[in-house]
Amino acid sequence: MAYLVAAVVLLGVLCVLNLLFTLGILRRLRTQPAWPPEPPFALAAGSAVGEFSVTTTTDELVTHDTLAGLVGFFSAGCEACHDLLPQFIERARATERDQVLAVVGGSDDETVRALAPVARVVVADLLGGPVARAFQNTWTPALYLVGGDHRVVAAGVRVAELPAAGRAAAKR
């Protein structure tokens, strides 16, 4: 009987220690920066988009001067990009096609086919390509809303982070 009491007391002490360690870990996690870190958007709201000139998959020329509206950067093998794609397409459907630019990195024909009906699509290097350099973009997925003055209205990694079309037009 004494062994049983000792075992129960030992188990109770171990449970209390485990609880204290867990609470200590939770307290430390609250003081740590968010993970994953916020994406490094070099161009914040109000920043001018750099000069560029690219040809889309349908041989349309897109330049700094013809760019205004929704811009999305997606890469092959990026799970977050594939998760974001339906929301981006839904937002793009509510926008004129010439006001949407999708930059796809890598060989991802499925993503290109999904975007083609609603956006001008460019297949390019996402780190050294002309559009990526113009936006100073190093992150995917990355979304930008560009005003008629070729300045960034908003940037984010979720469609919900971008203002609605009416509010974006008011900022132009």
N, C-alpha and C positions, 0 to 999 in steps of 0.2 A: 504494500500500500504506500509506503514511503517513496518508492521509486515512481509510482504514478503521480504523486503530488509533486515531486521534484521535476518530473517531465512536463507537467502542466505549467508549473511556475517558469521553467526554462523556455517553453514555447511562448508563454505570455511575454516574457522579457524580450525574446527575439522579435515578436510581432511589434512591440512598442518601439524597439530600435529601428526596425524596418520602416515604420510609420514616420519616425523622426528623420531618417535619411531621405525618404520620399518628399517630405515637406521641405527639407533643405534644398533638394534638387529643384523643386517647383519654384521656390523663392529665387534661386539663382537664375533659372530660366526666364523669369519675369524681367530680370535686369539685363538680359542679353539682347542684342539687336535682333530685329525680326529676321526670320529665315524662311524662304530665300530672301536675300537682300533686295531692296528696290532696284529695278532695272536701271542701268546707267543711261538715261536719256540726256545726251549732250545738248540737244535742241529742246529747250523748254518753251512754254507758251511765250509768244512774242519774238522768238528767234527766227531769223531769215533762213530759208532753205537755200543751200548752195546751188550753183549752176550744174546742170547735167543734161545729157541727151541720150535716150535709149530707144530701142525699137521693141515693140511688144511682140507677142507670139503671133499676132495677126498683122504684123508689119506696119503698125501705126507708130508714128514718131511721137514720143513724149519728151518734153523738155521742161526746164524750170518755168518757162513762160506759159506753158499749157497746163500746168499742174495746179489744181485747186480741188479740195474735197478730202475724201477719205483715202488714206494710204496705209497698207498693211504689209508687214514683213513676215514671211513664213519660211520655215526650212524643213527639208525632208528629214525624217527621223525624229522630229520634235513632237513629242506627245502633247505638250501644251498647245502647240500650233494646230494640231489636228482637233483638239478639244474646242479651240476657239473658232475654227472654221465655220461651223453652222451659224453662229451668232454674227460673224463678220458678213457672211453671205446674206443673212436676213437684213442686216443694216444696209448692205450694198443694194439690195433689191428696192429699198425705199429711196434710193439715190439714183440719179442719172448715171448711166454706165461711164460716160466720159469724165465723171467726177469721182471715179474710184480707180485706184491703182494698187495692184497687188504685186509684190516682189517676192518671188519664190526662189529659194536657194537649193541647189542640189537637184537630183533627178527625181522629181515627184510628179509624174504625169497625172495621177489621180487628183491631186490638189489643183493642178493647172486646169484640168477638165472641169472641176467643180466651180472654179472661179471664172472661167472664160465667159459664161453668159452674163455675168453681173459686173465684171471689172476688166480694165485693161491689164493684162498680165505680162510681167517681165520676168524671164528666167535669168538670174544673174548671181554673181558672187555676192554673198551677203556681207562680206567684210571689206572687200576691195573693189566691189562693183561701183559704177557711177552713181546709182541712186543711194546706195549705202553711204558712200562718201559725202554726197550732198546732204544727207540727214545726219551724218556722223553716227550712224546706227551700228551697234555692236551686239544687239540682243534680239532674240526671237522668242515668242512672237512680240512684235512691237507695232503699235497703232498710232497714227498721227492724223490729226484733222488740220488741214492747211487752208487758210483763208485766201481770198482773191488777191491779196497783196503778197502772196507767196511767203507768208509767215505762219509759223506753227500756232494754231489756236489751242490745241491740247494734245497731250501724248499720254499713252497708257498701254497696259497689257491686256485690258479687258474692254469690250465694247461699251460697257456701262460707265467706264471712266471718261468717255468722250461725251461732250455735250450734244444735245439733240440738234438736228439740222437747223431748226429755227433760231436757237440760241447761238449756234456757230455763225450763222449768216449775220446776226446782229453784231458780232464782234469784228466782222470784216471791215 
